Each structure stands twice: as structure tokens, then as C-alpha cells.
């Protein structure tokens, strides 16, 4: 297919490159993605993004189809910044930036794509894993839902039977950081997940395609390894630890079997965070305030939202804006 289909080009490339010049790598990549996506609409309208009016900007934000409020606001901030730069360069036809007036969170809320189900309830998780043939498959969405994840799924992939306290229902987690160091922590899990992790560790034969395989050998042996999550023998050698692609592959298969297009590790983790928030609200009285302390407790359990080498959690506001709030709890759990 052509680059135009993927918007893999920049409209008015010279000006765009002038604007992008000097940005750090992460910022450059993020800004470039939004500007490339804008190119299709720019070409249709025959003008650069810096000359868009508010209605044309709204069309672009709708086209971007952000999945969260944070994403919608982030894309809008990039557009706003680009128009500001163009004004400073005397490129825009007037000196008015539409997003300087209409750039609040209420404005961006309308562009969040809510057509696909991203968050699931605890009961829906049970339905997803209820008829899976392999404990090796069952424990992956369940563990992610309860906060076992880590960088590149290392907390999940490093898990051994010895890390599970079957009496206390706790697990010792080992997260592999970018610098090679291992970060350890212990969290409480539900009794059901404890039991299934043990069964996954004991599983020796893997049933392909959830028991519906038409292959000559529909059942294959799992590799011998101390790790709970294991590859089949044809993919790995004895004692070899599985990699992140195994987790991604199994989640993708579960999504296909269940008709869940957006089943992902992040969505499962976020769903678990929302479930924990719901439970915390009910600890004192039904739907007590979901205050900052509760949000931080959730972030600590899921090991997210903190600066490296800093124990203070900073990103709780981002999660409350996106999904971790009472409104989303009431919507997902259908509470009047």
C-alpha cells in the first residue's frame, strides 16, 4: 500500500521539519506521529495544520480517535504548540490560536473513543478464563488483572513456584529494570489465582488452539523449567525462560477466541486497578470518596506512577483523569 494510506509523510514537510528540529528523541517521535496523522486531512483541505480553524481541529481530533482523555489532551497540546510556533514564525493567516480558548479537559472529553470496551469487570474476567483449556493461559490475564506485570512482563515471566506463599496468598515479584537490576516486591493475591498458578506450574502438556487444534499433534509438551509461564518444547530448551512475545501471543489468541479485539495487558491491568478502587470505596461505606491516598495505594500495588529512584507517586492525577474515578466505576459496574 502507499504511504498515503498510512499517513507516513508530512504535509508541507519543510515547515514541519523546522518545527521538529531540536526536540528530544521521545518528544520528537510523539509529535511526529500526530503531524503525520494530520497529513491526510491537510491534503484534503489543501492547507497546513497551522491554519486550521476550530472545526477542522475537531475533525482531526476525532480522526485520531484517542482511547483516553490523557491521549486526547496530549494530541491537542501538540496541535496547540505547533500553531503557536507557526504564529511566532508569521506563518498563520491570523494570530489567533483556537486551542488557546477551547483547550480544557471538557473540550477534549468528547473526542475519546468509547466505541470499544477497554475495561472489564471481575465477573467478565471470570467469563474470559472460564472455558480456557490451559492453566498456562488462564493465569496470564488473571495475573495481569491483579498487578503481576513488570517491565516487559518480567514479574510474570520470572515467577516460580517458590515465589508463591500458598498459605498467605502472596507472591514475591522480580521486575527486571532497564539497567539490569532486579526490583523485588511482595503483593497479596486472591486465593483463586494462587491455586491456578500452582496448577500452571504443574502443567506438562499444552493443548493447542484451546483444544480445537486440527494439527497432527494437538497437544504438545511444555519445556522443563522452574518458571511457571513456559513455552512449548519446540520453541525453547530446558530451563529457558520465556520472553515477552509468549505473553503477547497468548493474550492475542485469547482475544481471538473470545472475540475481544482490545484484550491487552494494559487494559487488563487498568481493569484490575478499577476493581481494586471499587473495593476500596466499599471498605468504609458504599462509594466513599476515592481520595488521593486510595489512588496511591492502588498505584503502589500495581507498581506504576512513580519516578525512578523516587518513592513518591506523581502520576495519580493522570490515572484519575483517564479511568480511575467514581464515574468510571459506576459506568463499568453499572451502578445507579
Secondary structure, 3 states (H helix, E strand, C coil): CCHHHHCCCCCCHHHHHHHHCCCCHHHHHHHHHHHHHHHHHHHHHCCCHHHCCHHHHHHHHHHHCCCCHHHHHHHHHHHHHHHHHHHHCCCCCCCCCHHHCCCCHHHHHCCCCCCCCCCCCHHHHHHHHHCCCCHHHHHHHHHHHCCCCCHHHHHHHCCEHHHEECCCCEEEEEEECCCCCEEEEEEECCHHHHHHHHHHHHCCEEEHHHHCCCCCCCEEEECCCCECCCCECCCCCCCCCCCHHHHHHHHHHHHHHHCCCCCCHHHHHHHHHHHHHHHHHCCCCCCCCCCHHHHHHHHHHHCCCECCCCCCECCHHHHHHHCCCHHHHHHHCCCC
